[in-house]
Amino acid sequence: MSTKKDNFSLKDKKYMQIAINLAKARKGLTGENPSVGCLIVKNDEIISIGQTGINGRPHAESNAINNSIKNLSGSKMYVTLEPCNHYGKTPPCTKKIIKSGIKEVFYSMNDIDEKVKGKSFNILSKKNIKVRKGLLKKEVNNLYDSYIKNRKYKLPFVTAKLAISKNCLIYSKNVRRITDQSTDKLTHYLRYKHDGIMISGKTLNIDNPKLNCRFEGLENFSPKRIILDKDLDIKLNTYIFNTAKKYNTIIFHNSFNKKKINILKNKGILLFKMKLNNKEKFDLSAVLRKLFRLGIRSLLIEGGDKITKNILSNKLADQFYLLKSPKNLPKNDKHVVFTSNDILKKKYKNKSKIITKLAKDNITIYKR
């Protein structure tokens, strides 16, 4: 790419790419706030870095300024998103930048929050700080896809995932594993990066899953467990039920079974009764709106064929991971066929592949 076209040097781009990588590492872990990466450079030397804190605070700029052991006077700051300029739960980052002595600030894109959007440029410029924006803007737009959706539509960013065999089965009697162990690590990485994970009550009763992140040291980043269980058929000997007091668990239902409701409430499970549509199914758009109000900003759906077809047909997933094994599964009286392939290709035009030397499975990411 020509540096004349966008007027940014290769060094500027290198520093901002490091800031982007810092933000990517925290993406999904910063609650309602966007994950921001920040770099401070003086005399072509990186003197400090910062990331948004876990659950959203402190902000990246504040962390970078506080982390520096050198005088910041005359330095440059590279930050992925426009610094905040208003008082909220923390003071404005612009105020801290001005006080620090930083003389040049690069940021990639304006914050879409109306309280911040476009205002920092003038605030900093008036204090004789040179401000340049738009550096690696395209890369940063991709980074903030979930944040943009959260702010614009008041909905969680939805990732759906499904594993299928070479002969397009998603389930076969007595077969517990479709993909290999390396691909399973992707599943746990996705769980680590999402606030909530959703399955159907049918999947819960058949598979008895744990729905947690099983990376050593990251168990506490397991997502909230969310179950769609219309008639409250959840079995009381499942892992989800027995661990409900330890982990956050939410069930959406449409049941009048007071006895079962009391049993589940006594286990600390949050229950929400939702109306059904004319097909006697949940309105998943209404479920997503409710989850957003409950603080879920990113949702992973590990569904079966029916829920997958629902979310793909209605374009409720922002991205879809299709994990395809090179193995065929046996067809029997209990097998389930993946029936949404045509819908997926029609509704989700953008796709990319994950290339890995470890997994033998074919991993494709579809986006709208």
Phi, psi and omega in degrees: 000134181289132179285340179290327185296314182253358174066022174247139181282164177298326177295316178303315181294322178297315180294318180293326178297324176295318178298319178298317179297323176297318180293319179300323183296331181260355184302133181091355185242006188248022174061227183284343182270152176289153175276120184242142174246145185218142182224137175242129185235136177222127182053044179061025176236132176287118183252348177194154174226160177206152174229156171300138181292158176304134184073007168110352181213148355293168178286160185299317182298318179296317179297318181296317179295316181291330183284343185287137176256002180247160176295130185270357183303126178082006183273173177245143176245134174245119185223139189289334184227149178312126179300146180290151185227019183226161176277125173229237175280347175227158177292165180296138176292329179300322180296319180290323178296314180300315182292332186287337183095002175300136186249351178213134181233127173251131169221154191277315184215154174293143172293140179275353175294122185299336179289340186246322195316114172076357186274334185293328180305309182291320181300314182286320182298322180295341178259023177063029173261126178286128183239131178229129182236162179099001181291119183054043184298321182298314179298322182286326175303319177294323180297323186258026179302318181288319179298318179298316179295317179304312185287320185284319191245356181056045179224151174289152171283126189251126172246126176249152184217141177209138176255135178227160177273175178301324178267025170063038172258142175254351177202141173217137185308133177071011176251116184269329187236131176259307181268169183276176186293329178295320178292328177301330179295328175297319178302315181288329175295317179295321177297320178299326186268359183243149180288323184221157176229132186240136172221172176271159176298327179296314178298320179302313184288328181282313188265340185047057184282166176263330177060028180247170174269124184248031169279131182301126180092349182245013182301328181287352177264014177299142183285162172295139181270126183236125185240131171264104187226084188310312186256012183053054179272004182308131178284143185274003176252012181278158179300317182301315180294314186290341180249015186298328181287334182275324183241150178292125183226132181235134176236127171263133185212176173217049187250151174252013183284090185297324180297313180293321178301316180294320178300314182291320178297322179294340176272000179087014179278134175278125182246134177230119179275125183239145175291154176258156177276187184290353175258013180061035177235163176293145168278102186294333176297320178293322177298317180295320178297320178295318179297322177298317179295336178274003176097006178278115180258339177220131186233131174255128179249118176250080188258173172270196186294319185292312181292326178297316179297322179297309185289328179285317180300323182262008179051045180274341177269135176278331174211152185225125177262118175253115182256110186247122180279150175280000183260145170274146173255150180290139174272131183212192184288354182241002186290153180234130182265141173286116188250008188252013185299315180294321178297317181300312182292328181283319186273333186240095190281330185268126179220152177215161182245146172266119180260124178219146178275353183268308185277139175270351181283157176265117184247117182238134176253122177256136177230154179285000000 
